[in-house]
């Protein structure tokens, strides 16, 4: 977690900007994550290797980091300011 002092410094220097929080978006992201976990659990007895591939894709694939970043932005109310 970012300290209050560090967050204030970053806001003042323009490295980050305030972002409107969206609890609906947070709920949607958590709901999607729960569906993915249930899918992985159901498929684990059938094809363990495929489950690991699926989970790896979610964590490191094209959508994983994006979804994680979106969740962090929505929960903290802060976003990286474009240069």
C-alpha positions as CSV (number, residue, x, y, z in Angstrom):
1,X,0.0,0.0,0.0
2,X,1.2,3.5,-0.8
3,X,1.9,5.7,2.2
4,X,-0.2,8.9,2.5
5,X,2.9,11.0,2.2
6,X,4.1,9.3,-0.9
7,X,0.7,9.4,-2.5
8,X,0.4,13.2,-1.8
9,X,3.9,13.7,-3.3
10,X,3.0,11.8,-6.5
11,X,-0.3,13.7,-6.8
12,X,1.5,17.1,-6.4
13,X,4.2,16.2,-8.9
14,X,1.7,15.0,-11.5
15,X,2.9,11.4,-11.6
16,X,-0.6,10.2,-10.7
17,X,-4.1,11.8,-10.9
18,X,-7.3,11.2,-9.1
19,X,-9.7,8.7,-10.7
20,X,-13.4,8.3,-10.0
21,X,-14.1,5.1,-8.1
22,X,-16.7,2.8,-9.6
23,X,-18.0,0.2,-7.2
24,X,-20.0,-1.4,-10.0
25,X,-16.7,-1.9,-12.0
26,X,-15.0,-3.4,-8.9
27,X,-18.0,-5.8,-8.4
28,X,-17.8,-6.8,-12.1
29,X,-14.1,-7.5,-11.9
30,X,-14.4,-9.6,-8.8
31,X,-17.4,-11.5,-10.2
32,X,-15.3,-12.3,-13.3
33,X,-12.4,-13.5,-11.2
34,X,-14.7,-15.7,-9.2
35,X,-16.1,-17.3,-12.4
36,X,-12.5,-17.9,-13.6
37,X,-11.6,-19.6,-10.3
38,X,-14.7,-21.8,-10.4
39,X,-13.9,-22.8,-14.0
40,X,-10.3,-23.7,-13.1
41,X,-11.5,-25.8,-10.1
42,X,-14.0,-27.7,-12.2
43,X,-11.4,-28.5,-14.9
44,X,-8.6,-29.4,-12.5
45,X,-9.5,-33.1,-12.2
46,X,-10.0,-33.4,-16.0
47,X,-6.9,-31.6,-17.3
48,X,-4.4,-30.2,-14.8
49,X,-2.0,-28.9,-17.4
50,X,-4.8,-27.0,-19.2
51,X,-5.8,-25.4,-15.9
52,X,-2.3,-24.2,-15.3
53,X,-2.1,-22.8,-18.8
54,X,-5.5,-21.0,-18.2
55,X,-4.4,-19.5,-14.9
56,X,-1.1,-18.4,-16.4
57,X,-2.9,-16.7,-19.3
58,X,-5.2,-14.9,-16.9
59,X,-2.3,-13.7,-14.8
60,X,0.3,-12.9,-17.4
61,X,-1.7,-12.9,-20.7
62,X,-3.0,-9.9,-22.5
63,X,-6.0,-9.4,-20.2
64,X,-4.7,-10.4,-16.8
65,X,-2.5,-7.4,-16.1
66,X,-5.0,-5.1,-17.7
67,X,-7.8,-6.4,-15.5
68,X,-5.6,-6.2,-12.4
69,X,-4.6,-2.7,-13.2
70,X,-8.2,-1.7,-13.7
71,X,-9.2,-3.2,-10.4
72,X,-6.4,-1.3,-8.6
73,X,-7.4,2.0,-10.3
74,X,-11.1,1.4,-9.3
75,X,-10.3,0.5,-5.7
76,X,-7.7,3.2,-5.0
77,X,-9.3,6.1,-7.0
78,X,-5.8,6.9,-8.4
79,X,-4.6,6.4,-12.0
80,X,-1.2,7.0,-13.6
81,X,-1.2,10.3,-15.5
82,X,-0.2,9.9,-19.1
83,X,3.0,11.8,-20.1
